[in-house]
Amino acid sequence: MSQEHAVEVASGKRFEFGKNWQSFLQTVDEAKIADAERSLSKMLGVPSLEGKTFLDIGSGSGLFSLAARRLGAKVHSFDFDPNSVACTQELRGRYFPDDRQWTVEQGSALDRDFLAKLGKFDVVYSWGVLHHTGQMWRALENAGLMVAPNGLLFIAIYNDEGKTSRRWTWVKQNYNRSKIMRGPLLAGSMVHLYWRRMVKDFITLHPFRSLRNYDNSSSGRGMNWWYDLVDWVGGYPFEVAKPEELFQFYHDRNFELIHMVTTRDLGCNEVVFRKKS
């Protein structure tokens, strides 16, 4: 599986999310972890995950696996990217060394044989991941199969912005195909995405305040603006969906909607479903 990932990266078909997360880990502190815990607890509508099993599909940096573990869950984390697996292992080593209640391994959301061996979970979590598999609807189907009766499924999928989404697909494809293009594409995307905030900051005599405050307030998830930007510009494969498509997809598979946070821009629609018994 590591070889498959390496081939896709070398051919420009996949972004190395794990390398970006390795840099992000240097910024992880108690404030970010607390933000992650609060956002996870709020979306799931529970103060604690004590006694629950939690599957993190595409664990990335490992921050939300850590948040779930600190909330009391027994956690199983996996990612397709070997560097992301290493990131999650590093966080586990920092905060829960030799913990038998937190398993980390490499795996694919598209591999049903692998997933079948894991069993069912009280909470299945996959934030901003399944649209990067190259087969989003298959991955969404597989994620649903992992949820135990009365369990929760929490996913976040990029919003479908029509032509705008297609233009960003072009940006992402070219970022991964050409190293020469990466700097210009990042610079241009930063200006495009953040110029309004930066102009407002300068007018109010607080240069770059929005970016400085992004880490702990704007994202609400303990993230960082620069690593989010790199993740966004480089994030390929890339697929999108409208919130009503997600609702109908899981409604047809015996799930009921519990909580939804939608966006009107290029961000992610966040949805929490409950698996009917």
C-alpha positions in Angstrom: 0.0 0.0 0.0 2.9 2.3 0.7 4.2 1.6 -2.8 0.8 2.4 -4.3 0.8 5.7 -2.5 4.3 6.5 -3.7 3.5 5.8 -7.3 0.5 8.1 -7.2 2.5 10.9 -5.7 5.3 10.4 -8.2 2.9 10.6 -11.1 1.3 13.8 -9.8 -2.0 12.1 -9.0 -1.9 12.6 -5.3 -0.8 15.3 -2.8 1.5 14.3 0.1 -0.9 15.3 2.9 1.4 13.6 5.4 4.4 15.8 4.8 2.2 18.9 5.4 0.9 17.3 8.6 4.4 16.6 9.8 5.1 20.4 9.7 1.8 21.1 11.3 2.7 18.9 14.3 5.3 21.5 15.3 2.4 23.9 16.1 0.3 21.5 18.1 -0.2 22.6 21.7 -2.7 22.4 24.5 -4.8 25.2 23.0 -5.2 23.4 19.7 -6.0 20.1 21.3 -8.6 21.8 23.5 -10.1 23.4 20.3 -10.3 20.0 18.6 -11.9 18.4 21.7 -14.6 21.2 21.9 -15.4 21.1 18.2 -15.7 17.3 18.2 -17.9 17.2 21.3 -20.1 20.0 19.9 -20.7 18.4 16.5 -21.4 15.0 18.0 -23.6 16.5 20.7 -22.0 14.7 23.6 -19.8 15.9 26.4 -17.8 12.7 26.6 -16.9 9.6 24.5 -16.3 7.5 27.5 -17.0 3.8 26.8 -17.4 4.5 23.0 -15.3 3.1 20.1 -14.1 5.7 17.6 -12.8 5.1 14.1 -10.8 7.9 12.5 -10.7 7.3 8.7 -7.8 9.3 7.3 -6.4 10.4 10.6 -4.0 13.0 9.0 -2.1 14.7 11.8 -3.7 12.6 14.4 -5.1 15.6 16.2 -8.7 14.5 16.2 -7.8 10.9 17.1 -6.1 12.5 20.1 -9.1 14.6 20.9 -11.4 11.5 20.8 -9.0 9.6 23.0 -8.9 12.4 25.5 -12.7 12.5 25.5 -12.5 8.9 26.6 -13.0 6.8 23.4 -11.2 3.7 22.4 -9.7 4.9 19.1 -8.7 3.2 15.9 -6.9 5.4 13.4 -5.8 4.7 9.9 -4.6 6.6 6.9 -3.5 5.8 3.3 -0.5 8.2 3.5 2.4 6.6 5.4 3.6 10.0 6.6 0.1 10.7 8.1 0.3 7.4 9.9 3.7 8.5 11.3 2.1 11.8 12.4 -0.7 10.0 14.3 1.8 7.6 15.8 3.9 10.6 17.0 0.9 12.2 18.7 0.0 9.0 20.4 3.6 8.6 21.6 3.6 12.2 23.0 0.3 11.9 24.9 -0.7 8.2 25.2 2.5 6.2 25.0 2.0 2.4 25.0 -1.7 2.9 25.1 -3.7 -0.2 24.2 -6.9 1.9 23.7 -5.5 3.6 20.7 -4.5 1.7 17.5 -2.8 3.3 14.5 -2.1 1.7 11.2 -2.0 2.2 7.4 -5.1 1.4 5.4 -7.4 2.6 2.7 -11.1 3.8 2.9 -11.6 2.0 -0.5 -10.4 -1.4 0.8 -13.4 -3.3 2.0 -11.4 -6.4 2.9 -9.3 -4.2 5.3 -12.3 -2.4 6.7 -14.2 -5.6 7.3 -11.5 -6.8 9.7 -12.0 -3.7 11.9 -15.6 -4.4 12.9 -18.2 -1.7 13.7 -17.8 1.5 15.7 -19.9 3.7 17.9 -18.5 6.8 16.1 -17.0 6.9 12.6 -15.2 10.1 11.9 -13.8 11.3 8.6 -13.2 15.1 8.3 -12.1 16.3 4.9 -10.8 13.0 3.7 -13.2 10.9 1.6 -13.2 13.5 -1.2 -9.5 12.9 -1.6 -9.7 9.2 -2.2 -10.3 9.4 -6.0 -13.6 7.5 -5.5 -15.6 9.6 -3.1 -19.0 7.9 -3.3 -17.5 4.5 -2.8 -15.5 5.8 0.2 -18.7 7.4 1.6 -20.5 4.0 1.2 -17.7 2.2 2.9 -17.6 4.7 5.8 -21.3 4.1 6.4 -20.7 0.3 6.6 -18.4 0.8 9.6 -21.1 2.4 11.8 -22.7 0.2 14.5 -26.5 0.3 15.0 -27.4 3.6 16.7 -23.9 4.8 16.1 -22.8 8.2 14.7 -21.2 9.0 11.4 -19.4 12.4 11.2 -18.1 13.4 7.8 -17.0 16.7 6.2 -17.0 17.0 2.4 -16.1 19.9 0.1 -19.0 21.9 -1.1 -19.9 21.8 -4.8 -19.4 25.3 -6.2 -19.9 24.3 -9.8 -17.5 26.2 -12.1 -15.5 27.5 -9.2 -14.8 23.9 -8.0 -13.7 22.9 -11.5 -11.2 25.9 -11.6 -9.8 24.8 -8.3 -9.5 21.2 -9.6 -7.2 22.7 -12.3 -5.1 24.5 -9.7 -4.7 21.3 -7.6 -3.8 19.2 -10.6 -1.1 21.6 -11.7 0.3 22.0 -8.2 0.9 18.2 -8.1 2.1 17.8 -11.6 4.8 20.6 -11.5 7.0 21.5 -8.6 7.9 24.8 -10.4 4.2 25.8 -10.3 3.8 25.3 -6.6 5.2 28.6 -5.3 3.2 30.7 -7.7 0.0 28.8 -7.2 0.3 29.0 -3.4 1.1 32.8 -3.6 -1.8 33.4 -6.0 -4.2 31.3 -3.9 -3.2 33.1 -0.7 -4.0 36.5 -2.2 -7.2 35.2 -3.7 -8.5 33.6 -0.5 -7.2 36.1 2.1 -6.9 39.5 0.5 -10.2 40.8 1.9 -9.2 39.9 5.5 -5.7 41.4 5.0 -7.1 44.7 3.6 -9.5 44.9 6.5 -6.7 44.3 9.0 -4.6 47.1 7.5 -7.5 49.5 7.4 -8.1 48.9 11.1 -4.4 49.2 11.8 -4.0 45.6 12.8 -1.9 44.1 10.0 -2.3 40.3 9.6 -4.5 40.0 12.7 -6.9 37.6 10.9 -4.1 35.2 10.0 -2.5 35.4 13.5 -5.9 34.7 15.1 -6.9 31.9 12.6 -5.1 29.2 14.6 -7.3 29.5 17.7 -10.5 31.2 16.6 -11.3 31.3 12.9 -11.1 27.6 12.1 -12.5 26.6 15.5 -10.8 23.2 15.1 -7.3 23.9 16.4 -5.9 24.2 12.9 -3.3 26.6 11.3 -3.9 29.0 8.3 -0.7 28.2 6.4 -1.0 24.4 6.6 -4.7 24.7 5.7 -3.8 26.7 2.7 -1.2 24.2 1.5 -3.6 21.4 2.1 -6.3 23.2 0.1 -4.1 24.2 -2.9 -2.4 20.8 -3.1 -5.3 18.6 -2.0 -5.8 16.1 -4.9 -7.6 13.9 -5.8 -10.5 16.3 -5.3 -14.3 15.8 -5.5 -17.2 17.7 -4.2 -20.9 17.3 -3.2 -23.9 19.3 -2.3 -25.3 18.9 1.2 -28.6 17.6 -0.1 -26.7 14.9 -2.0 -25.1 13.7 1.2 -28.4 13.8 3.0 -30.1 11.7 0.3 -27.2 9.3 0.0 -27.2 8.3 3.6 -31.0 8.6 4.0 -31.2 5.8 1.4 -28.8 3.7 3.6 -30.8 3.8 6.8 -29.2 6.9 8.4 -31.0 9.9 10.0 -29.5 13.4 10.0 -28.6 14.6 13.5 -26.6 17.7 12.8 -25.5 19.7 9.7 -23.3 22.7 9.3 -23.3 23.9 5.7 -21.1 26.5 3.9 -21.8 28.8 1.0 -18.2 28.8 -0.2 -15.4 26.4 -0.9 -15.2 24.9 2.6 -16.6 21.7 3.8 -20.2 20.8 4.6 -20.2 19.0 8.0 -22.8 16.4 8.6 -23.5 14.0 11.5 -25.8 11.0 10.9 -27.1 8.3 13.2 -27.4 4.7 12.0 -30.9 3.4 12.6 -31.1 0.1 14.4 
